[in-house]
Amino acid sequence: MVVKQRASNRIRLLEDPMKPIETRVKKLQNEGKRIISLVSGDPINAGGFTPPEHVVRSLVMAAQDKKNYGYSGYLPWGLELKRAIADRQKKDHGIFYPPDRIVLTYGGTNAIDLLYFSLFDPKDELLVPEPTYHLFVFLTQCYRTKFVTCRSDETNDWLPDIDDLRTKISEKTKCIILVNPNNPTGAVYNEKILREFVNIAGEHDLVIISDEIYDMTTFDGVKAISIASVAKDVPCIILNALTKSYLVPAFRQGFICFHDPEEKINELVEKTNTFASKMLPMSALIQKASIDVLKGPTEFRKDLLKKLEKRRDYAWKRLNEIDGLTCVKPKGSYFAFPKVDGIGRIWKSDKDFLLSLLEEEGIVLRLGSMFGEKYGVEHFRVSFLFPINTMREAYDKLESFMKRHVS
Ligand SMILES: Cc1ncc(COP(=O)(O)O)c(C=O)c1O
């Protein structure tokens, strides 16, 4: 290939670790083999959940108003949406964000990308408790930042090991990145641990980034605490979206809230806002509907969480009944992160494990190493969003597979 015509170094080096598995899935499907995938985090198409009535009504109403087919920049919805987000954050987490401290994004995904773009230069060190959401790993390659990981303790509900974290701080550390509630482990961080993160960040002038997209998806009466609510002087950047808490992945409506009581990151906030206003023009239709969605009732969540908790219980019980697997009970999110006894012995790697499971039983799971090159390699991620009948069939097959291989 002519060098001039090749992709930028930024994306040339990107790798999708799931590609070999997905390629194999396509081949098997073409041969007519039945495949069951427990990979997805889509509450609608994987979970079979329906967006609440008022959500659909809001979108229909927005679609019936001609002006919502124009550019959003000339309409008041952006500001109104920021106010509705501020009300939501105040009600759910007790923190008030003025509209100029909120940036609207295309879902949580774009919020993460925008932050990498605005905050990091190559070689900056990002301190991250592993396992973590795979997009943070992915973008780290893209932006040439350095991912420095600390361990999370599987024997302690997957809570990050703060002593380990302290040893990983260097002159180049710029921020701590948290995913709470956690994808892939399902951990929900308690107030004590959140305070420790804040103290460490304060001692070293670090910024905290917290992905809180599952803040309304917790079980057993556990409440997700936003780290901003325990940070008095440390800047915390909170990422969230309507995706999971309002069952609207298709809206692609995300947001970033900057909590910065001592105004230490004004430049970052202002520049990110400027960039977003030029480069991320939002859909007026979706903005208008999102305002109504945020202002609407939230009772639908009770039933949703009850159903999800049942599915979580089923998945967790089945996983722990299978010889060779152990799994910490997820307290939030849609995912569990079981450990496989035999990776490194029976199977060379998590990839080999997943490929033979796929080949022999037609089951697709996500690679543990995608979420932690160091601390996820003996694991896989499984979504418990699925109806119990689907999970039963998949877990029966997983059980037969493990019986055949682990004795
Ligand atoms: C932890 C986490 N952050 C961000 C995202 C991306 O959210 P969105 O679908 O709104 O782009 C997801 C999606 O599953 C997620 O699990």
The ligand as an ORCA input file, in Angstrom:
! r2SCAN-3c Opt
* xyz 0 1
  C     -20.067      1.711     31.019
  C     -20.592      2.212     29.718
  N     -20.275      3.453     29.328
  C     -20.718      3.964     28.159
  C     -21.506      3.208     27.314
  C     -21.945      3.776     25.998
  O     -23.238      4.270     26.100
  P     -24.105      4.667     24.825
  O     -24.765      3.418     24.372
  O     -25.055      5.693     25.357
  O     -23.188      5.221     23.809
  C     -21.884      1.915     27.696
  C     -22.738      1.102     26.813
  O     -23.057     -0.025     27.034
  C     -21.404      1.390     28.918
  O     -21.702      0.150     29.317
*
